Amino acid sequence: MTFAATGDAIITRRFAGPDAMAVRSLFAGADVAFTNLELTTPNPPLVPHAECQGSYLSAPPWVIDELAGIGFNLYSLANNHAVDYTYRGLTDTIDHLRARNLVFAGAGRTLGEARAPGYLDVAAGRVALIAASASYPSGAQAATRRDDVEGRPGISPLRHKTRYVLDADRLARLREIDEALGTAAVARRWERILPPRDDDGYRFVRFEGGELMEFEEGERPGVATRCHPRDLAEICTSIAAARRQADLVVVSLHAHEGLVGDMNSAEPAEFVVEAAHRFVDCGADVVVGHGPHQLRPIEIYNGKPIFYSLGNFMYEASTVQRYPAEMYDKVGLPAGAGPADVHDARTHDEDGPRGFHTDAAYWQTVVPVCQFRGGRLDSLLLHPLMLERTPAQVSGRPRPATAAEGATILGRLREQSAPLGTDIVVSRRGDAAFGVVTVESRQAVA
């Protein structure tokens, strides 16, 4: 079984151009090709969700055909843009995928549907996909149907809990500040209605939205995160069920969260690592992460590959053609502005480029091609890609990296992955570089 994977596919244009055939060739020999569809394809009228993370992303349904034409036959819908156009936009997208007989997971009309595996039958065997998202706006998570209340469409969520660790002196000073501000009294009122703590930690109220921040004492200050036990258990139940019915089990996790509570950073949060390991322990053959729009480390855990983030495969946000009024207000544009104005306002200011356009890491990715034999990972090759930055009409389109570009991408990924015990050998063939990941002391043959 040959499995190829990508990260986020934000596609708004036809996939064409001088490098399109070379990119397609990466997936030509794969039995299974996976991507995260990070937008919806809503039918008119487009009704926006009241809350959006970053930007509203949508495209016509024909972009699904473009992705299928590249070779993708396995799709995740679990991400923070799944309900940019409310539940109807999501269910429209589900219907468009089903009409094309394409396999997906991670979203549904109820939580049960969103948690359920999607199954793909190919000549080499049967593949299961389970997908979840740790990053999403309020109300995006699907809900369970009851006899007396209907379920809610949405994504399969993986919640997490954050605790802030401080040494004794800093924690004592925080308590003093809390009392001086009067916020400690608010926290004590909250304690009456919150579940009791199972330790001697300290709760601090952050007033925006009444959110509680929890602190605990420790020798080394830091941010500790853990998966929500029930969410993790439910996802693992789906993985275990899929393990009994498929030859290859793929788990997808969308997570922008970084190690110290930041977003879109190169290091995954603790709970992301916890989840990925549990997924493998429960039966996953490969874990594909995405979300932060840049590469994160690769780990071979118990013989199974974990890609903590594959970054962007496509990032064609510059040519989104529909935005709601809230988006124009968000970037400070007048009523007569158009989509091109939104793009310019989000990516440039009077001092030049800003945001993603200032960091090369957001425009670099790799396509891993995994060969499984007898249920074991036999080889793993990494093919580096570059995404065009400008002009807007080609921005976000992938192309094969040159040998020099590929060596840079793979070199950075090797440095990121080395602390996890992953060895990546960078090799060249003509004007292209590729990475060979050591698998149980055996190297793949390019």
Summary of the structure (lengths in Angstrom):
residues: 446
radius of gyration: 22.2
end to end distance: 16.4
largest distance: 68.1
contacts: 1570
relative contact order: 0.13
helix: 30%
strand: 32%
